[in-house]
Amino acid sequence: MRTSEAGIALICTFEGFSAEPYLCPAGRATIGYGSTWDINGDPVTMDHPPVSEEEARDLVARELRHVETAIDRLIKVGLEQPSFDAISSFTFNVGSGNLQRSTLRMKLNRGNYLGAANEFPKWRRAGGKILKGLVHRRAAEKQMFMEGIF
């Protein structure tokens, strides 16, 4: 399954756009719409040249290929498009390793869709602090996820 335009829009909305590299709240060099890897697959550094919005969208698409592969490997139950999009946004933000270790994934793979949905709000910290932006993002991801189960 691939992330839909609605899922990509959710990611881009919450990540915001920055042509210049910046440190995200977790302290990682990031550029564009939250990309931590450049088009060649190298980690973004603070010395990375600026990107255009079109280049930033290409970076999102590149990272989503990794995200989608991880979801296909880690999630063993069927997903409707909105639920897949929500998990894509979540994984884009927290990484596939965190998805793999998450209670969200464990509950989902047991068929407990509602229990999995209720895990989204727990992922609201970066750098040890609760961030308002992550609270809102997780609420939006949970809402999108629920559209796929009800």
N, C-alpha and C positions, 0 to 999 in steps of 0.2 A: 504494500500500500504506500501511497505517496501523500505528502502533506498537501492539502488543498490551498487555494488562494486565501481562504478564510483563516487557515492555520498560519500561513505566512504573514498575513496582515496582523494577526494577534502577536506574533513574535516581533515584527517590526515596530508595532505600536508601543509595546512595553520596553523594547530595547532602546528605542530612539535612534537617531542618526547622528554620527559624529564623523566628519571627514578626517579628522586628526586622531591619532592614537591617544588613548586615555587609560587610566587605571580604573577598573571596575571596583565596586565595593569589596570584592574578595581579593583585590590587589593584583589582578591579572591584566596584562596589556591587551587592549581591546580596540577594535576599529569598526567603522561602518555601523551596522545594526547588530552590535554585540558579538562580532566575530573575533575569535581568539587565534584563528589560523588564517594565513594568507592564501592566495589563489594557488600557490605552489605546494601548500600543505605544511609550510613552515610556521612556527609560532610567531604571532604578531609581537613586535617589540616597540618600545617607545620611540625608536628611530625610524619606524615604518613610514614611507611616504603617504601623503593624504590620498584618499580615495573619493571617487564620485559616488553619487547615489546609485548609479547603474552598476558600478564595480562592487558596491556594498551589497546589492541584491545578488550579484554573482557569488559573493562570499557566503551569503546565507544559503543559497542553493547548494553550494559545495558542502557546507557543514551539514545541511539537511540530509544529504546522501548518507553520511555517516550515522546521523541520528536515526534515519529510517531503517538502515541495516541493523542497528542495535535493537530497535523496537521489534523488528521481525524476528530477531534471534532470542530476545528476552521475554517477549509476551506470547504466551501459548494459547490464549483464548481469542475468539473472534472480536473484532472491534468495528463499530460503525465509524464513518468518516469523522464526525465531530469528536468522538472519543480519541481516535488516532491523532487528530490535530492537536488536541489538548495535551496528550502525552508527548507529541513532538515539541511543542512549546516548552513544556516542563523539562524535557531532556536537553533541548538546545540550551536552556538556561543553567541547569545543574550538572549536566554531563551524563554520559551513559554509565559510568561507574557508579554514580549515585543512584541512577534508576535501577541498576542491577542489585544494589544492596538495600533498596527501599522496601518498606512495608507496603507501599502502594503497589509495587510489582507483585509482591507475595500474595496480597489479598486479591488482586486482579487475576492472577494465575490460578487461584482457587475458585474463581467464578464469583467472587464477592465484589461485584461492580460498585455497589453503594459504599461498601467499606473502603474500596480503593478511592472513590471520589472524596471521601472524608479525610483522606491523607493529604490532599493538595495543600490545605491551609497550614499544615505543620511545617512546610518548607518556605518559611518567611524570613529566614536569617541569612545574612551575608557578613562575613567578618565578625561573627558572634553577636551581631545586633539585629533586632527586628527592624526591617525596612518597610516603610509605608508602601513603596512601589511594589515590593514583593507580596505584601498582603493583598493589594489590588490585583496583581497578576495572578496569584493563586486562586482568588475568587473567580476571575474571568475564566481561568483554565478549568476549574471545577464546574462552572456553569456550562462551558462548552462540552466537557466530558459527559455531563448529565444529559445533554441533548441527544447523545448517542446511545443512552441506555433506557430512556423513557419515551 
